[in-house]
Every structure is written in C-alpha cells, then in structure tokens.
Amino acid sequence: MDAEFLIPISLFAAIFGMVYLYFSTRNKERLALIEKGADASIFNIGKRAGSSWKVIVLNLAFLLMGIGLGVFIANILDTYTGLDEEAVYPAMIFFMAGVGLYIGFTQTRKALND
C-alpha cells in the first residue's frame, strides 16, 4: 500500500480512537458515580445552556483574524524590509495566531463572567 493512502486512514483512526476512549471513559465514570448513589445533577455543574458553541465560535473567529493579520503584516514586512520571506511568514502567522487566541481567551472569560 502507498503511504499516501495510509496516512489519512491512520489519522482518522487515531481521532476516532481518542473520541471513542473519551466517551466510553466518561460513561463508565458516570455509571460508577450513579452506582455509588451520587446525584445526577453533578454532571451539569459548570455548564451553561448554549454557551459552548459561543465559546468555540468566538475563539475560532479571533484565531482566524489573527492568522489573517499575521499574513498581512508578514506581507508588509516582506515588501518593505530586507527580511527573509521564509522566516517572516511563519513567524508572523504563529505570533498573531497566538495573540488572537489570547484575546479570544480573555473575551471568553469576560463573556462567561457577565
């Protein structure tokens, strides 16, 4: 078999394995707590109805804006300075993506506390 065929299959198998392991362990932990007589309301502690998708969208939006801004700044630096293009683009993309994730984290924390 070609490696080009095995890589995507192994990637999807690894992702499936992690998701399966997460849900099966969570189910076993919950069943063990219920058998010991724990109240089922402990599974809902810390959850707000409908807020998880807002957190994902907010963080993803700031991440993508950071990547876009990183490409834009790298293009400006490449055009107007003598810096190496192979170093400027990845550096600015990763730096601005990190800034975007940090801003998304602070905005998420502020949104959940309100």
NORCORMO-V426992 format. One record per backbone hydrogen bond with DSSP energy under -0.5 kcal/mol. CO is the residue of the C=O (numbers start at 0). NH is the residue of the N-H. If there is no record, write none. Layout:
CO;NH
CO;NH
This chain:
1;4
1;5
2;6
3;7
4;8
5;9
6;10
7;11
8;12
9;13
10;14
11;15
12;16
13;17
14;18
15;19
16;20
17;21
18;22
19;23
20;24
21;25
22;26
23;27
24;28
25;29
26;30
27;31
28;32
29;33
30;34
31;35
32;37
33;36
38;41
39;42
40;43
41;44
43;46
47;50
50;54
51;55
52;56
53;57
54;58
55;59
56;60
57;61
58;62
59;63
60;64
61;65
62;66
63;67
64;68
65;69
66;70
67;71
68;72
69;73
70;74
71;75
72;76
73;77
74;78
75;79
76;80
83;86
83;87
84;88
86;90
87;91
88;92
89;93
90;94
91;95
92;96
93;97
94;98
95;99
96;100
97;101
98;102
99;103
100;104
101;105
102;106
103;107
104;108
105;109
106;110
107;111
108;112
109;113
